[in-house]
Structure formats: structure tokens, C-alpha cells
């Protein structure tokens, strides 16, 4: 076992082998979560990620809420909502909404798939470090669960004004929220790196690809 | 005496968490990320982002967040009047949630980050575990302030019936969105290891201010 350091207080520690399922190791000095117990998690992560991606695509493409104001029917998808802000010349805000509800969740799930799918078969994915780093940067900006609460609040606000009809995307966003919460518990960065250490390089990764190109040139 | 990685000249890779002697390499041998003992310029960047968030907090609360135009006149609402509207219309539980997300969380973030920065600057040794916990709480709750931005977005998109009612976003919500983003960036810039560095400071200068 090699020593590790707590990422929040820099305490030098020797990691212990965790055996009980769902057990977690915490830093004795500052209480930060260090690592979890990980056995056969990649498969679960993969299943949840595919399910979450399906829900996300559905949630983006269908209307979230419909509104009936005295015979005038209006409904909106996430993209329509961002576009409405854009039309009101609030481009920055439109970008922020698009980024936090569509682009970042899409990127997050895509990146997890990119990292975990080859690892699950025992291969090292291309650009693992770069994708992993971007994933860590993107994670705080994916705010699906906040958006779900936002939809609920606007439903209540609008119900005084008109008849509100929850759309199909509403349920998808709700389910997505649960899946993302489960994923964030399952994905354990140290475990992913351990899986990477144990995996073998892809046949055309790095040197092999360069040699292949050189041979053709 | 506790032993930190920095006191042994070991740097933790920010990307993959691997420990590497800083004397041997400037980049992580496993993933290639640049190595530092502490986030470079953490305190300075955190102060700058925090102060800009504090400045924008005023227009976010004072300016109009959303304007409702109808044949009966124009109605303007701010962050607080939105909460009051929910409260008066009987949705108390929701009023509390919105109040927490749009008033309590931003205030808590600005005040506690200031406290963390000041206590690190004074090299305080008190309540270090509690301060670590406070920092983790900030990372967790910061995103929930985006609630108001989403509510305004959805209302603007849905209520666009020209003859009856039109909702237009006000300048206040832009300022509020900026407060949320800036305070999240400030939290990310802060290096929680500085809280503990008073006990065993890194061996050479350049770790922080």
C-alpha cells in the first residue's frame, strides 16, 4: 500500500483495505471523505449512466410544463426557455441556463461513459487524464436537481395565474435527479484511477498509433 | 506532531490524487497535470472573486428581477418581494425554500468565505475542524442559489401571451446569476489545506500569500 494525502488538509495517511460494502474512509483530522469500498462498481456505474443519458435526452426534447391562460396554450422545453431569455437580450443568462441544465449534464454523462466503458472491459481509455480532469471541472456546474426545484416553484407561482399541466420532461428530470445522485455516490475518483492502473493500454494508444502512422507515411 | 505531505516535500496531484516528491518532477508522472503543494495564489484569487460577488450582491437584491406586464398595469418584483408573494399566497413551505435558496444561502456563502479567508490570514488555530466542515458545506449548498434564475427563465418562457400577460426578465436576475457564479468560483479557488497549515507549514515559500 502506498501512502496517500488528504485532499483537504494534506495529512499523510496509510490507506486501509475496506471490506464492508458501502463503507467509507474519512480523514481523521479534518473529516473529509477520502475513498470508498469498491468492488464491481464499474458495471453499476455504466448501467446508471446509460439510463441517465436516455432520460436526459428525453428530458431535453420534450416540454417540461404546459400553461393554459384563458384558452392560450403555451409549453416550453429547456431549450425554448433559454431561447426566450436570448430573445429578451439576456444572452449571458441564457448561456448560464443552457450550460447548467443541458451542456454540463450531457458532458458529465458522456465523459463518465467514455472513462468507464473501456475500463469495464479492462482497457485504458484514450485521454483518460484529460477527460477525467474536465469531468471534475464540469461536475459543480451540472445543476439538474436545482432545476427540478425551480420547475416546482414556477408551477406553484403560475398556478395562481392559469391552469398548469406538467409535461413529460418533468418526470424525466425527476428520475434523472435520482440517477445522478446515485451516480455521484458510486463514482469514486481513487477507485477509477486504481482501475486505470490495473487496465492495459488500448491496442492503438500512444506509441502504437504513432508507429502505425509512421509506417503508412 | 502530525505529518503532512507538504512537510515531506510531497505534492498531491489535483487530478488523480497521486503523491509525488516535488523535487523530482514538476508534472504528475501518472496523469501529466502540473504539481503544486497548494493551489497557487489561492487567497488572492478567492478574495478578488469574493469581493466582486459582494459588490454585485447589492444590485441583485435591489434591482428588478422580473416584470409582469398585463392590461391592468405593470408589476415589478425583486428577490424578496417574490418570497413575500409566495408567503402571502399561502405556499408557506415553498416560500421558506425560496427564501433559503435566494437569501440565506448567498448571504451564508459570502459571510462564511470572508470568515474563512480572515481566519486563514490571521493564522488562527481555533475551530479548524469546524472550519473544514464549513467549507465542505459551502461547496455543497452554493449551487442551490441558481433556483431563482431557473424560476425566472421558466416564467419568462411560458408567460408570453401578448394580449394578457408578458413576463420580462429584469437586470436584477443577471446580477444575481453573476453572484452565484462568482461565489462558486471563489469557493473553488479557496484551498482548504491552508486552514491546517498553521500547525505544520510547507517547508518553502510560495505556498500561499
Interface residues (C-beta under 8 A of the other chain):
Chain A: X2 X3 X4 X5 X7 X8 X9 X10 X11 X12 X29 X30 X31 X32 X64 X65 X67 X69 X70 X72 X74 X75 X76 X80 X81 X82 X83 X84 X85 X88 X90 X92 X93 X96 X97 X100 X101 X128 X129 X132 X133 X136 X140 X143 X146 X147 X149 X150 X151 X152 X153 X154 X156 X157 X158 X160 X161 X189 X190 X193
Chain B: X2 X3 X4 X5 X6 X8 X10 X12 X15 X16 X17 X18 X19 X30 X31 X32 X33 X85 X86 X89 X91 X94 X97 X98 X101 X128 X129 X132 X133 X135 X136 X139 X142 X143 X144 X146 X147 X148 X149 X150 X151 X153 X154 X155 X156 X157 X158 X159 X160 X161 X164 X165 X168 X169 X173 X174 X177 X178 X181 X184 X188 X192 X193 X195 X196 X197
